[in-house]
Structures are given as structure tokens and as C-alpha cells.
């Protein structure tokens, strides 16, 4: 019984870790897209 409980906890932790990593990857990609499409500063002041 204790082994099953430990296995369940480890499985839940692993899944949670994968979700966190996936969220970080998605956020990083979104920021990369926003940063590459950002407009340049037009106030050159020539």
C-alpha cells in the first residue's frame, strides 16, 4: 500500500513538473515572438 502511495505521489509530481516546463516553453516562445515583432523606436531625432 505504501509503495502504491509513493508511486502515485511521484507520478503526480512528475506530471506537474512537465506541465510547468511546458508552460515555461510556451511563455518563452510567446515572448520571443512578441520581441521579434516589436516596432523600432521611431524618434531618431535627425
For each residue, the residues with C-beta under 8 A, 3 or more apart:
1: 4 5
2: 5 6
3: 6 7
4: 1 7 8
5: 1 2 8 9
6: 2 3 9 10
7: 3 4 10 11
8: 4 5 11 12
9: 5 6 12 13
10: 6 7 13 14
11: 7 8 14 15
12: 8 9 15 16
13: 9 10 16 17
14: 10 11 17 18
15: 11 12 18 19
16: 12 13 19 20
17: 13 14 20 21
18: 14 15 21 22
19: 15 16 22 23
20: 16 17 23 24
21: 17 18 24 25
22: 18 19 25 26
23: 19 20 26 27
24: 20 21 27 28
25: 21 22 28 29
26: 22 23 29 30
27: 23 24 30 31
28: 24 25 31 32
29: 25 26 32 33
30: 26 27 33 34
31: 27 28 34 35
32: 28 29 35 36
33: 29 30 36 37
34: 30 31 37 38
35: 31 32 38
36: 32 33
37: 33 34
38: 34 35
39: 42
40:
41: 44
42: 39
43:
44: 41
45:
46:
